[in-house]
Amino acid sequence: MTNYSEMSVIQKEARFRVGKPAAGLTCAASAAGTPLSFEESEFLIQLGGRLRGIRALREMSRRELAR
């Protein structure tokens, strides 16, 4: 699993690539198994980073967030 600091590096690299995922990334898939576009994948990466940041600021566990 990629840690938070590695994820921010991937996000920065991805901004300079149009239509192609950053090197070393595999194609992401939805819960239904259909492949996601690069834009959808990047959005989900950014959303995850924001959620992790907010959870860390509020000192919440994933379980507390789910409730």
Backbone torsions as a table, in degrees:
resi	resn	phi	psi	omega
1	MET	NA	141.3	-179.0
2	THR	-81.1	133.2	178.7
3	ASN	-82.9	173.3	-172.8
4	TYR	-60.9	-42.3	-177.8
5	SER	-68.8	-37.4	176.8
6	GLU	-65.7	-36.5	-179.3
7	MET	-63.1	-40.4	-179.6
8	SER	-66.3	-33.6	176.5
9	VAL	-65.9	-43.5	178.7
10	ILE	-61.7	-42.2	179.1
11	GLN	-61.9	-42.9	180.0
12	LYS	-64.3	-42.5	178.5
13	GLU	-65.7	-37.5	-176.4
14	ALA	-66.1	-28.2	-179.4
15	ARG	-64.1	-25.0	-178.1
16	PHE	-91.7	-4.0	179.8
17	ARG	-109.5	129.0	-179.1
18	VAL	-107.0	119.6	175.3
19	GLY	80.5	-5.6	-179.8
20	LYS	-126.3	138.4	175.8
21	PRO	-69.5	157.0	177.5
22	ALA	-61.2	152.6	-178.8
23	ALA	-56.4	138.1	177.5
24	GLY	89.8	-8.1	178.9
25	LEU	-92.7	139.8	175.0
26	THR	-94.0	166.0	179.5
27	CYS	-70.2	128.0	178.8
28	ALA	-79.3	155.1	179.5
29	ALA	-129.5	150.6	177.0
30	SER	-75.2	175.5	178.1
31	ALA	-61.3	-29.3	179.2
32	ALA	-80.7	-7.5	178.4
33	GLY	94.8	-1.2	178.5
34	THR	-80.7	141.7	-178.7
35	PRO	-66.9	144.0	177.9
36	LEU	-95.5	149.7	175.6
37	SER	-71.2	165.2	178.6
38	PHE	-59.8	-41.1	-179.7
39	GLU	-63.7	-42.1	177.8
40	GLU	-64.5	-41.4	178.9
41	SER	-63.1	-44.3	-180.0
42	GLU	-64.6	-40.1	177.5
43	PHE	-59.1	-45.5	-179.2
44	LEU	-65.5	-36.3	176.4
45	ILE	-62.8	-46.1	179.8
46	GLN	-65.6	-40.8	178.6
47	LEU	-61.7	-44.7	178.0
48	GLY	-60.6	-41.1	178.1
49	GLY	-63.3	-41.3	178.4
50	ARG	-64.8	-44.3	179.3
51	LEU	-61.6	-44.2	178.0
52	ARG	-60.5	-42.0	-179.8
53	GLY	-63.8	-44.9	179.5
54	ILE	-66.4	-42.5	177.7
55	ARG	-60.1	-41.1	-179.7
56	ALA	-65.2	-42.4	179.1
57	LEU	-62.1	-38.1	-178.4
58	ARG	-92.1	1.1	-179.1
59	GLU	52.2	48.9	179.8
60	MET	-103.7	145.0	172.3
61	SER	-85.4	167.6	176.3
62	ARG	-64.2	-34.7	178.9
63	ARG	-64.1	-43.3	178.6
64	GLU	-63.1	-40.6	178.1
65	LEU	-63.2	-40.5	-179.0
66	ALA	-63.9	-34.2	178.7
67	ARG	-68.1	NA	NA
